[in-house]
Amino acid sequence: MFPEFRSLITELKGQDPRFSRLFQRHNELDQAIKNTEMGLVAADGLIIEQLKKEKLHLKDQLYGILRKASVS
C-alpha cells in the first residue's frame, strides 16, 4: 500500500499514534477479508462488503495523513 510513501509510513508509524492505529486496523481488515474469501472464516457477502468498505475508508484516511505529512 502506497509504495511511494514507504519511508514516510515507517516514520509515521513510530511517531503518530493515530496513524499507527489506523494502519494496524487496515492490516487487520485486510487479513480478515483474505480469510473470509479463502473460506477460512465463515462470512456472508454482506459482512465481506462491510469489511471492504471499512478498509477503504481507513485507506482514504491514511492517504490523507500521508499527503499532508509529505508537504509539511
Backbone as CSV, one residue per row, in Angstrom:
resi,resn,N_x,N_y,N_z,CA_x,CA_y,CA_z,C_x,C_y,C_z
1,MET,0.850,-1.182,0.000,0.000,0.000,0.000,0.889,1.237,0.000
2,PHE,0.685,2.107,-0.930,1.396,3.377,-1.069,2.916,3.212,-1.077
3,PRO,3.461,2.491,-2.049,4.916,2.289,-2.073,5.709,3.597,-2.165
4,GLU,5.107,4.624,-2.732,5.802,5.906,-2.844,5.988,6.584,-1.491
5,PHE,5.255,6.123,-0.489,5.341,6.696,0.859,5.962,5.714,1.863
6,ARG,6.670,4.708,1.387,7.178,3.650,2.263,7.959,4.200,3.459
7,SER,8.912,5.090,3.222,9.719,5.604,4.338,8.885,6.497,5.253
8,LEU,7.971,7.269,4.689,7.106,8.128,5.493,6.164,7.285,6.354
9,ILE,5.681,6.181,5.826,4.822,5.275,6.595,5.577,4.759,7.814
10,THR,6.802,4.327,7.603,7.620,3.835,8.708,7.804,4.921,9.758
11,GLU,8.088,6.120,9.304,8.283,7.256,10.215,7.008,7.565,11.000
12,LEU,5.880,7.628,10.313,4.622,7.965,10.977,4.158,6.866,11.929
13,LYS,4.414,5.613,11.583,4.024,4.528,12.491,4.751,4.647,13.820
14,GLY,5.950,5.200,13.805,6.707,5.369,15.031,6.423,6.658,15.769
15,GLN,5.871,7.652,15.063,5.692,8.977,15.664,4.245,9.388,15.889
16,ASP,3.328,8.831,15.140,1.935,9.270,15.180,1.042,8.110,15.627
17,PRO,0.605,8.129,16.894,-0.209,7.014,17.403,-1.504,6.799,16.601
18,ARG,-2.128,7.865,16.150,-3.370,7.726,15.368,-3.084,7.020,14.047
19,PHE,-2.036,7.454,13.363,-1.664,6.818,12.101,-1.356,5.344,12.343
20,SER,-0.619,5.054,13.391,-0.254,3.683,13.713,-1.494,2.819,13.953
21,ARG,-2.475,3.344,14.694,-3.718,2.599,14.957,-4.486,2.349,13.661
22,LEU,-4.605,3.389,12.830,-5.322,3.233,11.566,-4.633,2.208,10.665
23,PHE,-3.319,2.279,10.617,-2.541,1.359,9.787,-2.717,-0.078,10.266
24,GLN,-2.665,-0.274,11.578,-2.841,-1.610,12.160,-4.243,-2.153,11.865
25,ARG,-5.247,-1.305,12.035,-6.625,-1.737,11.765,-6.795,-2.094,10.289
26,HIS,-6.183,-1.323,9.397,-6.249,-1.602,7.969,-5.670,-2.984,7.690
27,ASN,-4.529,-3.287,8.293,-3.909,-4.591,8.094,-4.771,-5.718,8.657
28,GLU,-5.403,-5.483,9.811,-6.302,-6.485,10.396,-7.478,-6.769,9.472
29,LEU,-8.056,-5.710,8.920,-9.179,-5.884,8.000,-8.745,-6.613,6.737
30,ASP,-7.573,-6.270,6.231,-7.050,-6.930,5.043,-6.945,-8.437,5.275
31,GLN,-6.419,-8.812,6.423,-6.283,-10.241,6.739,-7.654,-10.901,6.921
32,ALA,-8.569,-10.209,7.577,-9.908,-10.757,7.779,-10.607,-10.984,6.437
33,ILE,-10.453,-10.050,5.521,-11.056,-10.186,4.192,-10.446,-11.374,3.462
34,LYS,-9.132,-11.498,3.509,-8.468,-12.636,2.863,-8.962,-13.951,3.448
35,ASN,-9.076,-14.008,4.774,-9.522,-15.233,5.436,-10.939,-15.615,5.033
36,THR,-11.821,-14.634,4.920,-13.202,-14.944,4.530,-13.281,-15.344,3.065
37,GLU,-12.504,-14.676,2.221,-12.539,-15.003,0.796,-11.945,-16.381,0.524
38,MET,-11.013,-16.810,1.355,-10.405,-18.135,1.188,-11.236,-19.228,1.857
39,GLY,-12.288,-18.826,2.559,-13.151,-19.789,3.216,-12.637,-20.256,4.564
40,LEU,-11.621,-19.596,5.092,-11.083,-19.975,6.395,-11.983,-19.520,7.536
41,VAL,-12.756,-18.464,7.270,-13.707,-17.932,8.248,-15.047,-17.814,7.537
42,ALA,-16.083,-18.317,8.173,-17.406,-18.255,7.566,-17.945,-16.828,7.631
43,ALA,-18.395,-16.325,6.498,-18.985,-14.993,6.440,-19.812,-14.886,5.163
44,ASP,-20.873,-14.100,5.244,-21.676,-13.905,4.039,-21.169,-12.681,3.277
45,GLY,-21.725,-12.475,2.114,-21.301,-11.375,1.257,-21.456,-10.011,1.884
46,LEU,-22.479,-9.845,2.711,-22.717,-8.562,3.353,-21.597,-8.226,4.333
47,ILE,-21.153,-9.204,5.077,-20.070,-8.974,6.033,-18.783,-8.615,5.297
48,ILE,-18.492,-9.333,4.239,-17.287,-9.041,3.455,-17.373,-7.629,2.874
49,GLU,-18.533,-7.259,2.388,-18.722,-5.921,1.834,-18.477,-4.854,2.891
50,GLN,-18.980,-5.067,4.105,-18.777,-4.102,5.189,-17.297,-3.994,5.554
51,LEU,-16.616,-5.131,5.605,-15.179,-5.117,5.898,-14.416,-4.332,4.833
52,LYS,-14.774,-4.554,3.581,-14.098,-3.863,2.478,-14.357,-2.357,2.522
53,LYS,-15.572,-1.965,2.875,-15.888,-0.539,2.975,-15.100,0.124,4.099
54,GLU,-15.016,-0.568,5.238,-14.243,-0.018,6.352,-12.766,0.097,5.975
55,LYS,-12.258,-0.925,5.303,-10.855,-0.912,4.879,-10.584,0.243,3.914
56,LEU,-11.487,0.463,2.981,-11.331,1.555,2.026,-11.374,2.913,2.729
57,HIS,-12.270,3.045,3.692,-12.359,4.285,4.466,-11.042,4.547,5.207
58,LEU,-10.482,3.521,5.805,-9.204,3.664,6.501,-8.092,4.029,5.520
59,LYS,-8.104,3.403,4.358,-7.085,3.703,3.348,-7.160,5.165,2.937
60,ASP,-8.366,5.689,2.768,-8.538,7.109,2.444,-7.976,8.006,3.544
61,GLN,-8.239,7.644,4.799,-7.723,8.421,5.925,-6.199,8.377,5.962
62,LEU,-5.648,7.195,5.782,-4.196,7.046,5.784,-3.564,7.866,4.658
63,TYR,-4.162,7.820,3.482,-3.632,8.572,2.348,-3.660,10.079,2.644
64,GLY,-4.745,10.547,3.249,-4.832,11.957,3.601,-3.737,12.372,4.562
65,ILE,-3.476,11.544,5.550,-2.402,11.831,6.505,-1.050,11.846,5.808
66,LEU,-0.832,10.870,4.925,0.436,10.792,4.202,0.645,12.005,3.298
67,ARG,-0.395,12.385,2.591,-0.292,13.570,1.700,0.036,14.828,2.514
68,LYS,-0.658,14.997,3.613,-0.437,16.174,4.464,0.993,16.166,5.007
69,ALA,1.452,15.015,5.483,2.786,14.915,6.064,3.870,15.092,5.000
70,SER,3.588,14.706,3.773,4.600,14.799,2.728,4.849,16.223,2.255
71,VAL,3.887,17.108,2.462,4.069,18.504,2.062,4.539,19.380,3.211
72,SER,4.546,18.824,4.406,4.978,19.593,5.590,6.473,19.720,5.646
